[in-house]
Structure formats: C-alpha cells, structure tokens
Amino acid sequence: MSEHEDEQENGHDHEHEPDVDEALEEALELDTQSQIFLEMRRQNLDLLKIASEVAGYAGPHAPLKQGDVKNALKAMWDIYSELYAWVDPEESEDDDDDEDDE
C-alpha cells in the first residue's frame, strides 16, 4: 500500500470517529440512565417492604379478607409516602404542588 493510499484510508477512518464517539457517549448515557432508573425502583421496593413491615402486613399471617385489603394498602401507602418524603424531599414537594393544583 502506498503512503498516499494509507493517508486516504486513515483520513477516512477519522471521518467516522466522531460518529463512533457520539454513539458510545449516547450508549453510556442510556446505560447510566437505566442504572439510575433501576436503582430508584430498587429503593422504592425497599421502602414498600419497610412500609408493609411497619404496617404489620409482612411475615406469616392469615390471608387478608376482601374488605381488609383496601385498608391494608392505604396504611402501607401512608407509611410508604412518609418514608419516601424522607428519602427524596424535593420529589415530595413536587407531588404536594400537583395535589394543590387539583
């Protein structure tokens, strides 16, 4: 291969590098966003588990009766919401603003 052909080939490769770099950056950004999303969901599940334990609905017990399910879910939601406000106060303030608008 001549020097000129080598330069053309290398020059051609350099034209595509920004596209490759941009694609890699986008992939890393998506991966980071996915990891953040998954971590937040894991934290939500942990909070829900704690809420169910605090409300007394975790562990071995008899199945809930049909009428008790709504009350159990409300109790767990109230505790979960309070825990979530401690974990992410800014998000809770945004939710309060939304409720005020309704």
N, C-alpha and C positions, 0 to 999 in steps of 0.2 A: 504494500500500500504506500502511495506517495505521501509526502508531507502535506500537500495540498488536500488530498482526499481525507487524510487524518484530521486536518483542521476543520474541514466541512462537516465531518462526522461528529467531532467534538462540539462544534458550534451548534449543530442540530440537537445534540443532547442537552445543551444548555438552554435551548429554547423551551424545552419541556420541563425543566426543573421547577420553575415557579408553579406550574400546574400540579406537579407531584407534591411539592411542599405545601401548597394550598390544600390539596386533598388530604394530606397527612394531618395538617392542622385541624381541618374540619372533622376528621375521624377522631382525633384526640379530644376535641371539644365535645363531640357527641358522646364519647366514652365517659368523659368527665361528667357531663350532664346526666348520663344514665346512672353512673355511680352515685351521684348526689341524690337522684330520684329514688334509687333503691335503698340508700341509707335512710332517707326520710321515711320511706314506707316501713323499714325495719323498726325505726324508732316509734312510729305510730302503732305498730303491732305490739311493741314492748309496753307502750303506755296503755293500750287497750287491755293487755294481760294484767297489768298492775291494777287498772280500774276494776276489772272483773274480780280480782282478789280482794280489793278493798271493799267492794260492794257485797262480798260474801257469796259470789257465784262461781268461784273456782274450786277445784278439788272435787272429791267424791260427795255427791249428794243426790237426792232423788230428782228425777226429771221435773222440770217446771210444768205447772199446769198451764193450760192455754191462756187463761186470764192473767197469769203472773208474768208472762214473757214481756209484755209491754212495760210493766213496772220495772222489771229487771233491766231491760235495755235502757230505760230512762235513767235509772240510777247509775248504770255504768257510764252512760253518755255524760251525765252531770260531772261525775268524777273525772272521766277522760278529759272533758273540756277544761276543767280546772288544772289538771296536770299539764295539758298542752299549753295553757296560758303561762305556766311557769317556765316551760321549755322554750317557747317562742312567743314572747310578749308582743312583738311587733305584729305578728300574724293575727293574734287575738284582737288587737286593737283594730286591725283592718276589718275583721269579722264583725266587731261591735259597730263600726261605722256603717257597714252594709245593713245591719239589722235596724239601725236608726233611720235609714233612708226608706224603709218599707212602711 
